[in-house]
Amino acid sequence: MCGIVGYIGTKEAYPIVIKGLKRLEYRGYDSAGVALMDADLTVFKKKGKVSDLEAHVSQSAQGNELKSTIGMGHTRWATHGEPNDRNSHPHKSQSGDLAIIHNGIIENYATLKEGLVARGHSFSSDTDTEVLVHLIEDIMEHTKLDLLDSVRAALSQVNGAYAIVILSQHHPEHIIAARKGSPLVVGLGEERGEFFFASDATPIVEYTKRVIYLNDGEIAAVENGELTVTTIDNEIQSPYVHELELNLEQLEKGGYEHFMLKEIFEQPKSIYDSFRGRFDSASGEFMMRSVQEYGDKLRNIKRLVIIGCGTSWHAGLVAEYIFEDLARVPVEVEYASEFRYRNPVIYNDDLIIAISQSGETADTLAAMELAKQKGATVFGVCNVVGSSIPRLSHAGAYTHAGPEIGVASTKAFTAQVTVLTLLALAMAKAKGTLSSSRITEILAELEIIPSKIEKALALNDSIVDLSKQYKDAHNFLFLGRGYNFPVALEGALKLKEISYIHAEGYPAAEMKHGPIALIDENMPVVVIATKSEHYEKVVSNIQEVKARKGKVIAVVTEGDRNLDGMVDHVIEVPETMEGFSPLINTVPLQLLSYHIAVMRGCNVDQPRNLAKSVTVE
Ligand code: AGP
């Protein structure tokens, strides 16, 4: 997903913009660029990392551009046009007076481009973004509209998603930003006339905690030190100013080698933060706005549909077991990308839960919009405050896991499962499917889960040793049953997305229906065999693997000696209720994937081809 940073004020813009782009590197990108407004509007851009851009700027900058106090920067994750220097942002207009940076997709760019070419425009890139900045200038040239109204007019012709920032050489004291479908945050600087623009709050928080989350269809314009926010139809807005809760320390690695490892070790706290203050374990009362405002919906629900992508979809699969077990409600878990195009049957009395760490995943957003159009109530379970999915939801609950910078989702997954468990318990209470004493008993176990996660994290050193033995494997199989089938899927996804080893997660019972053909002495098989009603069946599956010389790494409940001698490695984890076992059992799998990837020299926080949030289809 592309990253955007803009600045206007009294400080030198270049250092702020470059540092901001580095804060956004986690989103995944293939090129970067900056535009600086001084006497001229100067653009530097390059395929590669932000560090490559810095080297390019230091070689190329001639005048006082680097002293400029107005600038913007962009990290590009290519959608239209391959990753190269000329397709990098910023893009300039025909005359060179305007420059733009853009996150999103302009779906009708080809039609717009044809019209512009017919009017004499020529293009230097293959991007949809360059078409937009030419369109804005074309409107200015052929109408009496000023820059801001020309931006308005151009955006009204655009189909698709955008978060843009625009600079103009003829309007040096201006900076214009707009959004539709892609996130854009405006930071209100400490000094008069100082404003920051970014895709999320991470490039802004060290300068100001006061931010505005632009809404779809809004335009933020700074002119001569004053900020106005209007709609595309030029209606003045009075945006709410949020006070950011996150701090700089949360954004740093805190002594860990990678953000991913830091976030794995943050899970005792992120799980605690995800349930803290949301229930009273003595009374079994739930203090969640979505529960209080939609109590009737929870009580009378006929069907729950959960939508998400990737790890969030896995959290939804865990939630299927939880909601059906505790609240006795039928649950369907859908890939958002399939749901949105399948012409699904959706009823007014359905409850949809959209799960998303970033709150910006395009397929999940589109699936939610479809469900809302068909009359369903939509809850969002998200981690990024103010992101698009919570703003589109009728209600929901933030996961409060703190910023998740590593592309591979870890603490967000366990926080999602935690919040979904609370919603399932609240629904069970509303429907009367669980006694108060059982609810209180479950909540009491939830309150000690953070300490059990701490114990699971203490496995780290033993898992480093284990990782050394399997780092060169070419394939992995992950097996689990019941609540831990989704954990097997999640373990496989973690391994493949950061170590590039092919891995599959499977229901343990399904192995005989195909995957067992893969088993030989070169196939490591991770089996989740913690105490559950399926335990004996899982042991049988392990014996089937061993009979075919497979290497078995078994995750077992601490103290279980049954598998010693039967399997090749035993990982002992703290015992807990079956419903909470995904929270515990996923930890050693996260650590295994992390250490194998590090030993393979992979870029753990920014794996190849991946973005932290997939805001395009
Ligand atoms: C998980 O490790 C991946 N990075 C990816 O599958 C991710 O979970 C998926 O893209 C959904 O993202 P979201 O939770 O931000 O919607």
Residues whose N, C-alpha, C, O or C-beta is under 5 A from the ligand:
A	BS01	AGP	C309 G310 T311 S312 I355 S356 Q357 S358 G359 T361 V407 A408 S409 A611 K612 S613 V614
